[in-house]
Amino acid sequence: MILVAFLAGMDGILDEFQFHQPLVAATLIGLANGHVTEGIILGGMLQMLALGWMNIGAAVAPDAALASVVSAYLVTGPAQVNIQEGMAIAIPLAVAGQVLTIGVRTITVGLAHIADKQAEKGNLRGIDFVNIGALMLQGLRIAIPTAFVIVLGAGPVNAALDAIPDVITKGLAVAGGFIVVVGYAMVINMMATPKLWPFFFLGFALAALTELNLIAMGIIGTVLALVYLQLAPEFNDSGNGGNGGGSAGSGDELDAILNNY
């Protein structure tokens, strides 16, 4: 779990392997604790909550890595916190992680000057050492709090959680639910076109009126997409009077040029 926490902290800066994403981090923590299902469910819910979290310029977003790792440990570990409480705990953890990452980023300003001096000397190995050291600080930013929670044990953790008034935990859970709805709205907003709205409402109706699971819904969606691609004029030659290939009927000049070859 500490290894997962360390990788999640580093990847919060790298954005290379997505270990810091809630769905990945919570699933791996759940796997380490032998409760993969709970980890996946919590990770999926936290992923929707964190859809709008991103660093823009100098603005640092709430930290998804610390929130995901620690809340997943509390849910899938010995404390056996329920998923709703795990989501409520994740919100203040994300804020705490945001403060920690700002602190580490402030430290790395000094490391950047050290790297500049190594560059002036032409010491490439020194530059690599400084960069890797700065990255490891971000990993320790998540690994150390996670280790602290693990060492603390389930008893003190549960006692601390029980000491939190219900009005706070339930309020945070409700707020987290609202943020999840905002996440869904963001996804829909990115996909919202007149051609896709019928599929959205059809899927909504099928989900509400049938007992189809997500796998069945995914298969139906894939089949409908393939049928749509075959029938839509912009994706085949029906918009060109039956002449030419599919690319020529799309109206795209580049596709038409490529189609000629």
C-alpha positions as CSV (number, residue, x, y, z in Angstrom):
1,M,0.0,0.0,0.0
2,I,2.9,2.4,0.8
3,L,4.3,1.6,-2.7
4,V,1.0,2.4,-4.3
5,A,0.9,5.6,-2.3
6,F,4.4,6.5,-3.3
7,L,3.7,5.9,-7.0
8,A,0.4,7.9,-6.8
9,G,2.3,10.8,-5.3
10,M,4.9,10.9,-8.0
11,D,2.4,10.4,-10.8
12,G,0.4,13.3,-9.5
13,I,3.2,15.4,-11.1
14,L,4.1,13.1,-13.9
15,D,0.6,12.4,-15.3
16,E,2.3,9.5,-17.0
17,F,0.8,6.2,-15.7
18,Q,-2.3,7.7,-13.9
19,F,-1.6,6.0,-10.6
20,H,-2.9,9.1,-8.9
21,Q,-6.3,8.8,-10.5
22,P,-8.9,7.7,-7.9
23,L,-10.1,4.7,-9.9
24,V,-6.6,3.4,-10.3
25,A,-5.3,4.2,-6.8
26,A,-8.4,3.0,-4.9
27,T,-8.5,-0.2,-7.0
28,L,-4.8,-1.0,-6.2
29,I,-5.3,-0.3,-2.5
30,G,-8.4,-2.5,-2.5
31,L,-6.4,-5.2,-4.3
32,A,-3.7,-5.0,-1.6
33,N,-6.2,-5.3,1.2
34,G,-8.2,-8.1,-0.5
35,H,-11.3,-6.0,-1.1
36,V,-11.1,-5.2,-4.8
37,T,-14.8,-4.6,-5.2
38,E,-15.1,-2.0,-2.6
39,G,-11.9,-0.3,-4.0
40,I,-13.4,-0.2,-7.5
41,I,-16.7,1.2,-6.3
42,L,-15.0,3.9,-4.1
43,G,-12.6,4.7,-6.9
44,G,-15.3,5.1,-9.5
45,M,-17.3,7.4,-7.3
46,L,-14.2,9.5,-6.4
47,Q,-13.2,9.6,-10.1
48,M,-16.5,11.3,-10.9
49,L,-15.9,13.7,-8.0
50,A,-12.4,14.6,-9.3
51,L,-13.2,15.0,-13.0
52,G,-13.0,18.8,-12.7
53,W,-9.8,18.8,-10.6
54,M,-6.8,19.9,-12.7
55,N,-3.8,22.2,-12.2
56,I,-4.2,25.3,-14.4
57,G,-1.2,27.6,-14.4
58,A,-0.2,28.4,-10.9
59,A,-3.5,27.2,-9.5
60,V,-3.2,23.9,-7.7
61,A,-6.2,21.6,-7.6
62,P,-7.3,19.5,-4.6
63,D,-5.1,16.5,-4.4
64,A,-6.8,13.3,-5.7
65,A,-3.9,11.0,-4.8
66,L,-4.0,11.5,-1.0
67,A,-7.7,11.4,-0.9
68,S,-7.9,8.2,-3.0
69,V,-5.2,6.3,-1.2
70,V,-6.1,7.1,2.4
71,S,-9.9,6.9,2.0
72,A,-9.5,3.6,0.1
73,Y,-7.4,2.2,2.9
74,L,-10.0,3.2,5.5
75,V,-12.7,1.5,3.4
76,T,-10.9,-1.6,2.4
77,G,-8.6,-2.0,5.4
78,P,-9.1,-3.0,9.0
79,A,-11.2,0.1,9.8
80,Q,-13.9,-1.1,7.4
81,V,-15.4,2.4,6.9
82,N,-18.4,2.3,4.6
83,I,-18.1,3.8,1.1
84,Q,-20.2,6.9,1.8
85,E,-18.1,7.8,4.8
86,G,-15.0,7.1,2.7
87,M,-16.2,9.7,0.2
88,A,-16.9,12.2,3.0
89,I,-13.4,11.7,4.3
90,A,-11.9,12.1,0.9
91,I,-12.9,15.7,0.6
92,P,-10.9,17.1,3.5
93,L,-8.1,14.7,2.6
94,A,-8.0,16.3,-0.8
95,V,-7.7,19.7,0.7
96,A,-4.9,18.5,3.0
97,G,-3.1,17.0,0.1
98,Q,-3.4,20.3,-1.8
99,V,-1.6,22.1,1.1
100,L,1.1,19.4,1.1
101,T,1.7,19.5,-2.6
102,I,2.0,23.3,-2.4
103,G,4.6,22.9,0.3
104,V,6.6,20.4,-1.7
105,R,6.4,22.6,-4.9
106,T,7.8,25.5,-2.8
107,I,10.7,23.3,-1.8
108,T,11.4,22.3,-5.4
109,V,11.9,25.9,-6.3
110,G,15.2,25.7,-4.5
111,L,15.9,22.4,-6.2
112,A,15.4,24.0,-9.6
113,H,18.2,26.5,-8.8
114,I,20.4,23.6,-7.9
115,A,19.6,22.0,-11.2
116,D,20.5,25.3,-13.0
117,K,23.9,25.3,-11.3
118,Q,24.4,21.6,-12.4
119,A,23.5,22.6,-15.9
120,E,26.0,25.4,-15.9
121,K,28.7,22.8,-15.0
122,G,27.4,20.5,-17.7
123,N,26.7,17.8,-15.1
124,L,23.8,15.9,-16.7
125,R,23.8,13.3,-13.9
126,G,23.5,16.0,-11.3
127,I,20.4,17.4,-13.1
128,D,18.9,13.9,-13.3
129,F,19.6,13.4,-9.6
130,V,17.9,16.7,-8.6
131,N,14.8,16.1,-10.8
132,I,14.4,12.5,-9.5
133,G,14.8,13.8,-5.9
134,A,12.1,16.4,-6.4
135,L,9.8,13.7,-7.8
136,M,10.5,11.4,-4.9
137,L,9.5,14.2,-2.5
138,Q,6.1,14.2,-4.2
139,G,5.9,10.4,-3.7
140,L,6.8,10.8,0.0
141,R,4.1,13.4,0.4
142,I,1.5,10.6,0.0
143,A,3.5,7.7,1.3
144,I,4.3,9.2,4.7
145,P,0.7,10.1,5.6
146,T,-0.5,6.7,4.4
147,A,2.2,5.0,6.6
148,F,1.1,7.1,9.5
149,V,-2.6,6.0,9.1
150,I,-1.5,2.3,8.8
151,V,0.7,2.4,11.9
152,L,-2.0,4.3,13.8
153,G,-4.3,1.3,13.4
154,A,-8.1,0.8,13.0
155,G,-9.0,1.5,16.6
156,P,-7.8,5.2,16.8
157,V,-9.0,5.8,13.3
158,N,-12.5,4.6,14.1
159,A,-12.5,6.5,17.3
160,A,-11.5,9.7,15.5
161,L,-14.2,9.1,12.8
162,D,-16.8,8.5,15.5
163,A,-15.9,11.7,17.2
164,I,-16.8,13.7,14.0
165,P,-20.4,15.0,14.3
166,D,-23.0,13.4,12.0
167,V,-23.9,16.8,10.6
168,I,-20.4,17.1,9.2
169,T,-19.9,13.6,7.8
170,K,-23.4,13.6,6.3
171,G,-23.0,17.1,5.0
172,L,-19.7,16.1,3.3
173,A,-21.3,13.0,1.9
174,V,-24.2,15.1,0.4
175,A,-21.7,17.6,-1.0
176,G,-19.7,14.8,-2.5
177,G,-22.8,13.5,-4.2
178,F,-23.5,16.9,-5.7
179,I,-20.0,17.1,-7.0
180,V,-20.4,13.7,-8.6
181,V,-23.5,15.0,-10.4
182,V,-21.4,17.9,-11.6
183,G,-18.9,15.4,-12.9
184,Y,-21.6,13.6,-14.9
185,A,-22.8,17.0,-16.2
186,M,-19.3,17.9,-17.4
187,V,-19.0,14.6,-19.3
188,I,-22.4,15.1,-20.9
189,N,-21.5,18.7,-21.8
190,M,-18.4,17.5,-23.7
191,M,-20.5,15.0,-25.6
192,A,-23.6,17.1,-26.1
193,T,-24.4,17.3,-29.8
194,P,-27.8,17.0,-31.5
195,K,-26.7,13.7,-33.0
196,L,-25.8,12.1,-29.6
197,W,-28.8,13.2,-27.5
198,P,-31.1,10.4,-28.8
199,F,-28.6,7.8,-27.7
200,F,-28.4,9.4,-24.3
201,F,-32.1,9.4,-23.7
202,L,-32.4,5.9,-25.1
203,G,-29.8,4.6,-22.7
204,F,-31.5,6.5,-19.8
205,A,-34.8,4.8,-20.7
206,L,-33.2,1.3,-21.0
207,A,-31.5,1.7,-17.7
208,A,-34.6,2.9,-15.9
209,L,-37.1,0.4,-17.4
210,T,-35.0,-2.8,-17.7
211,E,-32.7,-4.9,-15.6
212,L,-29.8,-4.7,-18.0
213,N,-26.4,-4.5,-16.4
214,L,-23.6,-2.2,-17.6
215,I,-22.1,-4.9,-19.8
216,A,-25.4,-5.4,-21.7
217,M,-25.8,-1.6,-21.9
218,G,-22.2,-1.3,-23.3
219,I,-22.9,-4.0,-25.9
220,I,-26.1,-2.3,-27.0
221,G,-24.4,1.1,-27.2
222,T,-21.6,-0.4,-29.3
223,V,-24.0,-2.0,-31.7
224,L,-26.0,1.2,-32.1
225,A,-22.8,3.1,-32.7
226,L,-21.8,0.7,-35.5
227,V,-25.2,0.8,-37.1
228,Y,-25.1,4.6,-36.9
229,L,-21.7,4.7,-38.6
230,Q,-23.0,2.5,-41.4
231,L,-26.2,4.6,-42.0
232,A,-25.0,8.2,-41.4
233,P,-24.3,10.0,-44.7
234,E,-21.1,11.6,-43.4
235,F,-19.5,8.3,-42.7
236,N,-20.3,6.5,-46.0
237,D,-20.9,7.2,-49.6
238,S,-24.7,7.6,-49.4
239,G,-24.2,11.4,-49.2
240,N,-22.4,11.3,-52.5
241,G,-25.0,9.7,-54.6
242,G,-23.5,6.2,-54.2
243,N,-20.3,7.3,-56.0
244,G,-16.8,7.2,-54.5
245,G,-15.6,5.8,-51.2
246,G,-16.7,6.5,-47.7
247,S,-14.1,9.2,-47.2
248,A,-15.2,11.1,-50.3
249,G,-18.8,11.3,-49.0
250,S,-17.7,12.8,-45.7
251,G,-17.2,16.3,-47.1
252,D,-13.7,16.4,-45.7
253,E,-11.2,17.6,-48.4
254,L,-8.3,15.7,-46.8
255,D,-10.4,12.5,-46.8
256,A,-11.3,13.1,-50.4
257,I,-7.6,13.5,-51.4
258,L,-6.6,10.4,-49.5
259,N,-9.5,8.5,-51.0
260,N,-8.2,9.2,-54.5
261,Y,-5.0,7.3,-53.7
